[in-house]
Amino acid sequence: MAPRIRRLGLPLLTASVLALATACGGGGGGAGGSTTESSAKPGEKIKLTVDLFGDFGFKPLYEEYKKTHPNIEIVENVTQFNDHHSNLVKRLATNAGAGDVAAVEVGYISTFTAQPNKFVDLKQYGLDKRQADYLDWKWQQGLSKDGTQVLGLGTDVGGLAMCYRKDLFKKAGLPDKRDEVSALWPTWEQYIETGKKFAAANVAGAKFVDSPGEIFRAMVNQAPVGLYDAQDNIIVASNPDVKKAWDLSNQLTADGLTAKLAAFSPPWNTGFAKGSFATIICPAWMTGFIQEQAKDSAGKWDIASVPGGSGNSGGSHLMVPKQSKHPKEAAELIDFLTSKENQAKVFKEEGTFPSIPALYDDPSIQNFTKPFFGDAPIGKIYSDAAKALKPQHLGPKEADVRTAIGNGLGRVEQGKQTPDEAWAQVLEDVKKIK
């Protein structure tokens, strides 16, 4: 979304940040108290506050909603990614200040679903009827830990692809057509080898990739098990797939393939317009962001498959804090915003990909293209990616663990530590996460 600088979920702390954030300012709203029924009288004007961490593309939907709900006023508060989630933690703890609707990114979802007493069970308002709409794993992410309460409805998923600059690939003497580019890197090792060829061509002003943080995240997300096991134990130290992703990500740095641009920082934003990097991990929502930041680069970008074949990066849920004075109306708004029709609209306008699989074979999605990306078959690319997704268990402090790892990758990229030194510190930092 606007694009949507939001979907991924990890804090913006280093040049290898594993997070997605938004540059928008704002704050939370809402009121304290804990009710389970609307306090509104028939015909009474109701204000609903929606707390987000980026542009979710909801504004046109609010206007549509108000046509059939003239008594509803919707106020959207947008805050930077890290601030949004940390503010929500504080507001739940003090039982004051949370909005009527709160977005929660996938890296934090387990943190909040572990606090079912702080959120409205949407089942009270019949939203358990929506289960059949969703990818099973996406639905499960929004349930309480014991599976008895529906705490959030999903907005989108972040099936992966790789966006690349066709013009830079041409300058480097590499293939530039999407099928040929996809064939260059069925594995991450071959992706790095392609990067070395790009570097050898000395394309002026351009590196192969922005930074290693999201590369690491993509690799880990492709593994059967990630940072946590099914019993919510952190297994960073013992999971060989995590260490492999760490080593390969640092190989990008060692080979001089990264532009050392922290995601969502001003220099990173400028890097899109300047053509400072030739490839970037590209969940569906990223296409909207690229288009916004590189307005003069239409036709220069295209989309290939991601090494390893699939994976997920980002995605969110909408939840109703129990503090809401109007939980019934908030639940009804969530139902509307996450409907099949509206998830399709938001995808076409903003790029975030639906979490409702019935849409994946819909001709309006399958045949959807974007001229900016050379008429790339966006709908088919991300439908195929979503179908291939394999869910991974997320632990209660997923975002904190990723931040510790992202900081380590950043220290290596900035030359402050060797990979081994940084890894040792990462393991010590992770031990402190409870």
N, C-alpha and C positions, 0 to 999 in steps of 0.2 A: 504494500500500500504505500503509497506514496511517497511517495509511496511508502510502503510499509516497512519502515525501518524497524521492524519489531520482531519478527517471529522467532528468533532463535534462542534466546535465552541464556546468555552467559555474560557475566559482567565485563564491562569495558575497562580493563585495568592495565593491559600491556600491549605491546606491539603484536603479540600473538594472542590477543584476546579471543576467548572462546565464547563470545557472547554476542547478542544482538541487542542493540540499544536504540533509543530514539533521541533525536536532538531537540524534540519539542519540550516546552516548559509547561508547568501547570501544577495542579495539586489535587488532593482528594476532597470529596465532599461527603454529604450524608450526615446522619445523626446517630446518637447513641440510642440505647434501648434495645430490647429483644422481644419482638413479637412474631407471631406466626400467621396472623391474619391482617388484612388491610385495615387501617384505621380511617380510611376515606369513607365519606358519606356519598350517597348517590349524587352524581353530577359535580362533585367537588373536584377542584383543580388539584392535580397531583404532580409533584416534581420528582423525577427519577434522575439520580446522578449515576453516570456510567464512568468508572475509572479504568483508563487504558494506559498502555505504555507505548503508544505509537498510533499512527493513523490506520485504523482497521477498515476504513472504507465504509463506515456505518452512517455517515451523515445523510446521504440520500435515502437510506432506509428509514432513518428517524422521521424524515418528512413524510414518507409514504405511510408510516405507522400512525402518525398524528392525524392523517386524514380519516382514519377509522376510529381513532381514540382522541377526540378533540380535547378531552380533559387532561391529557398527559403532556407535561412539559419535560423534555429530555435535555439534561445538561451533561456534556461530555468533558471530563477532565483528563488531560493527557500529561503524563510525567515520564521522565527518562527511565529507561528499563530498570536499572538498579534501584533508583529511588522509589519507583512504583511498588516493587515487591517488598523492599525493606519497610516502606510506609505501611503496607498492608499488614505485615507482621506486627508492627507497633500498634496499629489501630485495633487489631484483633485482641492484642494483649491488654489494651486499656478499655476495650469495649466502647470506643468512640472514634468518630471521624471517617469510618469506611463508607464507601458509596453504596448505592442500592444494588449495583451490578459491578463486579470486579473481574477483570481479565487476569488469568494466571497462565504464564508460559510453561511449557512442558518441563523445563528444567526445575521448576518449583512446584509442580502439581502435587507431588507426593508429600511435600512439606505441609500443604494446606489440606489435602484430603485426610491427613492424619489428625486433623482437628475438626472432626465432624460437628462437635458442639458449637463451633463458631460460624457454621454456615447453615443455611436453610436446606432441608431435604426437599429437593425439587419434585420428589415423588408425591408430596402433599398436594401439588398442583397438577398432577397427572402427567408430568414430563417423562415418567418411566415409559410412556407410550412411544417415545422416540428411539428406544433401544434398537428396534429393527432397522432404523435408518442408517445406523453408524457402522463403520468398521468395528469389529468386535473389540480389538485392543484399544481403540480410541475411546469407546464407551467405557471400558474397564478403567481407564485412567481417571475418569471423572467420578468414580465411586469411592465411598468410604473404604477404609482398609478392610473392613469385614464384609464389604460388598452389599450391605443392606440399604445404604442411602445413596441417592443420586445427588451429588454435590455440584457437578458442573457439566455443561454441554459443550462439546467440541466445536470450534470454529473452522479449523483447517489442519492440514498435515503438511510436512515439509519434505516430500519425496525429492530425491536429489538428481541433479544433472550437473554438467560443467559448462558454464558460459565462457566463450573465448572470443578474442578479437581476430576476425578473419584477415584484416589488413596486416596485422603484425605477424601472423603466421605466414602470410605470403612473403613478407619482407625477410623472414627467417628461412625461406625455402622449404617450408613445411606444407603438407596438404592443408587445404582450408575448407573443404566441403565437409559437412557435419558427419556423414557416414565414414569418410576417410579419417577424420579426426578421431572419432570414436574408436576406430580400429587401431589407432596409435597406442592406446592405453587400456587394454583390458585389465591390467593390474596396476597397483600403485608404483611398483618398481619400474614398470614401463612408462608411467607418467613422469617419473623422475628422469628417466633416460631421454624422454622427449624434451624435458626441460633443459637438459644439458645440450641438446642439439640447438634449441632456441638460444641458449646463452652463447654458444659458440659462434652464432651468426652476428652477435654484437649489434642487435637492433637498437638504435639510438633512443635513449630515454625509457626503455622498457625492460622490466624483469618478467620472469615467467609467471609468478604468482604474487598475490598481495602480501601474504604472511602465512606461516604454517599453522596457525591456531585452528581454523575451520577445516583444514586438511586433516589434522589430528582428530577432530570431532567426527568427521565423516568416516574415517577408518574405524574408529571405535564403535560407531553406531552400526556398522556393517557386521560386527562380530556377534556371535550367538549370545554372549554375555558381555556386559560392559563394565562399568565401574563398581557395580553392586551385584551380589548374588541374590537369589530369590528370597533369602532370609534377611535381606537388608544389611548384610555385612559388606563393608568396603573392601574390594579385592584388587585395588590398583597394584599393589606390590606383587600379587600372586598370579594375576591374569596375564598370560603371555601375549594376548592380543593387544592389551594396553601398552605393554613395553614395545611391541613391534611398531605400533602406531607412533609412539614417542620417538623411536629410532629413525623411522622413515621421515617423520616431520622435521626432525633436526638435520636429516640428510639434505633436505631442501635448503636449509640455512648454510650448511657446510659447503654446498656446491654453488653458493652465491645466486640462488634462483629466486629469492624473495625480495620484494620491494620495501620490506620493513615498514609497512603501513598498517597501523592499528585500525581494525574495523570500526566504521562509523566515526572516526576522527575526522577533523577538517582536511588534513592532508590526504586521507583515504578517499574522501569525497572528491577532492580535486583530482586524485589519481585516475578516476573514471574518465573525466573530461580530457585529461592530458594523455591518456593511453599509457599509464605508468606500469601496467601489468597486463599480461596476455590471457590469463586464465583466472577463474574464480569459482569456488564451490557455489552452486546455483540452485537452491531450492526454489520453488515456483515464485514465492514472494520476492525473491531477489530480482526477478526480471523487471518488476515495477520500479525498484530502487535504481537499477542500472539506467533505465529509461529516463528517470528523473535527473540523475546526476550527470549523464552523458548525452544531454539533449542534442548535441551537434554530431553525434556518432551513429545516427540511424544507418542501418545497412552494414555497419562495420562489425557488429556483434552477431554471434550465432550460438547455438546450443548443441552440445554433444552429450553422449552418455558419460556417466561418472565412472572412474575406475572402480572395479569391484562389483559393478552392476546395479547397485541400489543403495538404500539407506534413507534415513530421515534426519532432518535438521530443523527443529522448531515445530510450531503448532501450539495452539492455545485452547483454553476453556473459559467459559463465562460462568461465574458463581454469584450467589446472593449471600452476602454476610448477614448474620442474624440481627445485626444492628439496624437493618433496613426497617423503616416504618411502613413500607409498602411492599412486603415480600411477594404477595400475590401478583401485583402489577409488574414487579421486577422479573418474576418467573415468566410471565406472559411475554414480556419484551425479549427475554433470552430465547424463548421458543420461536419468536418471530425472526430475530436476527440470525439464528442458526438453521432456519428452515432450508429445505432442499433448494427451493427457488432462489432464496437470497444468498446461499453459499455459491450458487452458480453465477449470480450477478456480480458478487464481489470478486470472484476469480476473473471474470472477463474485464472488469474495470481496473482491478488493482493487482491481480496476479496470485493472490493466496489461493492455494488449491483445496477444494472441498474435502471434508472427511466423510462424505456420504457416497459410498461406492456405486449406488444406482446411477450416479451422474457420470461415472467414468466411461460408460459406453454410449452415453447420450450423444447423438450427432452434433448438437450445438457445442459440446465440449470437445469431442473427438476431432471435429473439423475446425476448431478455433486456432487461428494463427495470429502472429504479431508482425506487422510490416517492419517495425524497428529492428527485429531480429531476422531480417531477410525472409519474412513470411515463414519462419520456422513453425512447425506444427506443434505449438505449445501444448495444446490440449492433449494430443496423443502422447507426447513425450512425458508429461507429468501423470497422465492416466496410467501409462505403462509403469512408471516409477512407483506410483502408489500401489498398484496391484502387486508389485514385487516386494513391497515392504514386509519385513519380518520384525514383529514387535520385540522390544528389549525391555527388561525390567529396569525401572528407574527407582533409585533409592531416595530416602527422605531429605538428604543433603546433596543431591545431585549437582546443583548449581555451585555449591561451595567447593565440592571436589574438583569440578571442572575449572573453577577459578584458580585453585592452587596449581593445577597442571598448566593452565594458560599462562600464569605468572612465570612458571619455570621455563616454558618455551620462549617467553619474552626475554628472560635473562640470557638465554643462550643466543637469541637473535641479536641482542644488543651487545654481545661480547662480554657480559659481566660474569658468566660462568661457563664452564665446559658442560656438555650434555650430561656427563656422569655426575658432576657437582650439582647441577640443577636437579637431576633425578633424585639424588640423595636428599636434597632439601624438600623436594615435592613429597617424598615418602614421609618425611618428618612432619611436614605441614598437614598432610592428610591424616596422620595419626591423631592430630589435635581436634579433628572434626567429629563432633559427637551428635 
